[in-house]
Amino acid sequence: MKSEPTPKRKDAEAARKKALKVPRDSKEARKAVRERTRQQRIETRVAMNRGEEWAMPYRDKGPVRRHVRNMVDSRWHFGELFLPLALVVLILSLIPNPTVARVVYFLWLAMMAGTIIDEIILGFQIKSVMNKNYPDPKERKGAVFYGLMRALQLRNLRLPPPVVKIGGAPKEFK
């Protein structure tokens, strides 16, 4: 059933032109487009910081990635300290003292070994949990690498931000 008669061509064209509201000069049009896209980016960034799924990049979407993020964020990782310690090692290596150089060398080796061992353990943990909870290999593809890269980032610089506190395990993998 029809609720109202079909509009006359003149009325339909006028309504379409009214909805467009295109600025007269191209400079104003570019400025309006720039402002509109800036507002959209701000809204998306705020939504991503809140953890809303629609605003996340493709690599962060889905239940598998959320599960991996929560696994990684639920504990402390040696890789989080790698960059700050690397900066300290770099500064200490500028000191022209053989004893300091030896200490820096062993500190560097300890950092590398700690990070590698922690990443290997985390990789096996992620893989076993993913195999148990997500039997489809296509669904969990790239999950281990995603988790390892997230574990190397400083916690307060991770995007999307952590929702699980250190030591607090989410219900989904207890």
C-alpha positions in Angstrom: 0.0 0.0 0.0 1.1 3.5 -0.8 1.2 6.1 1.9 1.5 9.2 -0.3 1.4 10.0 -4.0 4.5 10.0 -6.1 6.2 13.4 -6.0 6.3 15.6 -9.1 9.6 15.6 -10.9 10.1 19.3 -10.0 9.7 18.5 -6.3 11.9 15.5 -6.3 14.7 17.4 -8.1 14.4 20.3 -5.6 14.6 17.9 -2.7 17.7 16.3 -4.1 19.4 19.6 -4.8 18.5 20.8 -1.3 20.1 17.7 0.3 23.4 18.1 -1.6 24.3 21.6 -0.4 27.6 21.7 -2.3 29.7 24.8 -1.6 30.0 27.3 -4.5 33.8 27.3 -4.6 36.1 24.3 -4.5 38.2 25.7 -1.7 35.3 25.6 0.7 34.3 22.1 -0.5 37.8 20.8 0.2 37.8 22.4 3.6 34.4 20.9 4.4 35.6 17.4 3.3 38.7 17.7 5.4 36.8 18.7 8.4 34.3 15.9 8.0 37.1 13.3 7.6 38.9 14.7 10.6 35.8 14.4 12.7 35.3 10.8 11.5 39.0 9.9 12.4 38.5 11.4 15.9 35.3 9.4 16.5 37.0 6.2 15.3 40.1 6.8 17.4 38.0 7.4 20.5 35.9 4.4 19.8 39.0 2.2 19.3 40.4 3.5 22.6 37.1 2.4 24.3 37.6 -1.1 22.7 34.7 -1.0 20.3 35.0 -3.7 17.7 33.7 -1.7 14.7 36.5 0.9 15.1 39.4 -1.5 15.2 41.6 -2.2 12.3 41.1 -5.5 10.5 44.1 -7.1 12.2 42.5 -6.5 15.7 38.9 -7.6 14.9 37.3 -10.9 16.0 37.0 -13.2 18.9 40.3 -14.9 18.3 42.3 -11.7 18.4 40.4 -10.5 21.4 41.2 -13.8 23.2 44.9 -13.4 22.2 45.0 -9.8 23.4 43.5 -10.7 26.8 46.0 -13.6 27.1 48.9 -11.3 26.4 47.6 -8.4 28.6 46.9 -10.7 31.6 50.6 -11.1 32.5 53.9 -9.2 32.5 56.3 -9.9 29.6 60.0 -9.4 29.3 59.6 -7.9 25.9 57.9 -4.9 27.4 61.2 -3.8 29.0 63.3 -4.5 26.0 63.1 -1.0 24.4 63.7 0.9 27.6 66.6 -1.4 28.6 68.0 -1.2 25.0 68.1 2.6 25.4 70.0 2.2 28.7 72.4 -0.2 27.1 73.0 2.2 24.2 73.8 5.0 26.6 76.0 2.9 28.8 77.9 1.6 25.7 79.1 5.2 25.1 81.2 5.0 28.3 84.8 4.1 27.2 85.5 1.8 30.1 86.3 -1.9 29.5 84.5 -3.0 32.7 81.4 -1.1 31.8 81.6 -2.5 28.2 81.7 -6.0 29.6 78.7 -5.4 31.9 76.8 -3.8 29.0 77.6 -6.8 26.8 76.3 -9.3 29.3 73.3 -7.1 30.0 72.5 -7.1 26.3 72.9 -10.9 26.1 70.6 -11.3 29.2 68.0 -9.0 27.6 68.0 -10.9 24.3 67.9 -14.3 26.1 65.1 -13.2 28.4 63.0 -11.8 25.5 63.5 -14.8 23.3 62.7 -17.4 26.0 59.6 -15.4 27.1 58.4 -15.1 23.5 58.9 -18.9 22.9 56.9 -19.8 26.1 54.2 -17.3 25.2 54.0 -18.7 21.6 53.5 -22.2 22.8 50.8 -21.0 25.3 48.9 -19.1 22.7 49.1 -22.0 20.2 47.8 -24.5 22.7 44.9 -22.3 23.9 44.0 -21.4 20.3 44.1 -25.1 19.1 41.8 -26.1 22.0 39.3 -23.2 21.7 39.3 -22.5 18.0 39.5 -25.8 16.0 39.3 -24.1 12.5 42.9 -23.3 11.3 41.6 -20.4 9.1 40.1 -18.7 12.1 43.2 -18.7 14.2 45.7 -18.0 11.4 48.3 -15.4 12.5 47.1 -15.4 16.1 50.5 -16.5 17.6 52.4 -13.8 15.7 49.8 -11.2 16.7 50.3 -12.1 20.3 54.1 -12.1 20.2 54.2 -8.7 18.5 51.7 -7.3 21.1 53.9 -8.7 24.0 56.9 -6.7 22.7 55.0 -3.4 23.0 55.0 -1.3 26.1 51.7 -1.9 27.9 50.6 1.7 27.9 51.3 2.1 24.2 49.3 -0.9 23.0 46.3 -0.3 20.7 43.6 -1.4 21.3 44.3 -0.7 25.0 44.4 -3.6 27.5 41.2 -4.4 29.2 42.6 -7.1 31.5 44.8 -6.2 34.4 48.1 -7.9 35.0 47.4 -11.1 37.0 43.7 -11.0 36.2 42.8 -13.8 33.9 39.6 -13.3 31.8 36.9 -15.9 32.1 37.3 -17.1 28.5 40.5 -19.0 29.2 40.4 -20.0 32.9 
